[in-house]
């Protein structure tokens, strides 16, 4: 029974998949934060430009 327990690798596979999923999640969050910051900057620029053009007219 102890030999079977030591040779059993089914739990290791589940842990590997869990670590892989966590790594993918961290990469996705990082990428989405970067895109979010760029979008925020773009919308701020557009808003400022529109406000400036309304005050000039």
N, C-alpha and C positions, 0 to 999 in steps of 0.2 A: 504494500500500500504506500509506504514512504517513497519507494522507487518510482512508482507511478506519479506521485505528487511532484517529485523533483523533475520528472521528464515532461510534465504537462506544460505546454507553451500556449494554450488557448487564451489565458489571461494576458500574456505578453502581446498578443496580436491586438486585443481590445485596447490595451494601453497605447500601443503604437498608433492606432487609428484615432484615439482621443488626442494624442499629442499633435498629430497631423492636422486634425480639425481645428485645434487651438491655434496652431501656427497660421493656417489659412485665415482664420478669423482676425488675428492680429494684423496680418498683411492687408486684409480688406478694410479694416477700421482705419489703418494708417492712410491708405489710398483715398478713402472717402473723406477723411478729414482734410487732406490736401486739396481735393476737388472742391470741398465746401468752402475752404478759405479763398480759393480762386474765384468762386462764384460770388462770394460776399464782396470781394474787392471789385469785381465787374459790376455788380448791381449798385454799389456805392458810387462808382464812377459815373454810371448812367444817371443815377439820381442827381448827383451834383451837376452834371451837364444839363439835365432838364431844368433843374432849379435856376441855374445861371441863365439859360436861354429864356425862361419866363420873366426874369427880372429885367433883362435887357429889352425885351419887346415892349 
